Amino acid sequence: MLVDQVTDPKDRYILQMFGMNQVRPATGLRVDTRYCLWHVFPEADRAHSVEHQSYALNRGYWDDFWMRKRNGAKEDPPQRPDALPQRGYFEVTLDGFHGV
């Protein structure tokens, strides 16, 4: 597990807080701290493995999910304008972690 690779207790606590998506309750900041594994494949357009194709589909799903923003109330059904890109996200690389 990712947290098990961290030796400093403070760093471990912060990483665990992010990994368990607990930043918002702890700080009040509206952030989503889920992490995604990165698949090291030098030629993404030539992926012939089922593993990489699955990774690419899942990664595309999350890219699309994070750029959307619902315009109506939570209980309202999604509308066409909800699909337009309205927000962004950034990725943080954890130095020294090689999970895939």
Contacts in CASP RR format, 6 or more apart in sequence:
PFRMAT RR
TARGET T0000
AUTHOR 0000-0000-0000
METHOD contacts of the structure
MODEL  1
MLVDQVTDPKDRYILQMFGMNQVRPATGLRVDTRYCLWHVFPEADRAHSV
EHQSYALNRGYWDDFWMRKRNGAKEDPPQRPDALPQRGYFEVTLDGFHGV
2 15 0 8 1.000
2 19 0 8 1.000
2 35 0 8 1.000
2 94 0 8 1.000
2 97 0 8 1.000
2 99 0 8 1.000
3 12 0 8 1.000
3 15 0 8 1.000
3 16 0 8 1.000
3 19 0 8 1.000
5 97 0 8 1.000
6 12 0 8 1.000
6 15 0 8 1.000
15 94 0 8 1.000
16 22 0 8 1.000
17 23 0 8 1.000
17 26 0 8 1.000
17 33 0 8 1.000
18 33 0 8 1.000
18 35 0 8 1.000
19 33 0 8 1.000
19 34 0 8 1.000
19 35 0 8 1.000
21 32 0 8 1.000
21 33 0 8 1.000
21 34 0 8 1.000
22 33 0 8 1.000
23 29 0 8 1.000
23 31 0 8 1.000
23 33 0 8 1.000
24 30 0 8 1.000
24 31 0 8 1.000
32 66 0 8 1.000
32 89 0 8 1.000
36 58 0 8 1.000
36 59 0 8 1.000
36 62 0 8 1.000
37 55 0 8 1.000
37 99 0 8 1.000
37 100 0 8 1.000
38 100 0 8 1.000
39 51 0 8 1.000
39 52 0 8 1.000
39 55 0 8 1.000
39 56 0 8 1.000
39 100 0 8 1.000
40 100 0 8 1.000
41 47 0 8 1.000
41 52 0 8 1.000
41 55 0 8 1.000
44 52 0 8 1.000
44 56 0 8 1.000
47 53 0 8 1.000
47 56 0 8 1.000
66 87 0 8 1.000
66 88 0 8 1.000
66 89 0 8 1.000
67 85 0 8 1.000
67 86 0 8 1.000
67 87 0 8 1.000
67 88 0 8 1.000
67 89 0 8 1.000
68 82 0 8 1.000
68 83 0 8 1.000
68 84 0 8 1.000
68 85 0 8 1.000
68 86 0 8 1.000
68 87 0 8 1.000
69 82 0 8 1.000
69 86 0 8 1.000
69 87 0 8 1.000
70 76 0 8 1.000
70 78 0 8 1.000
70 82 0 8 1.000
71 79 0 8 1.000
71 81 0 8 1.000
71 82 0 8 1.000
72 79 0 8 1.000
72 82 0 8 1.000
END
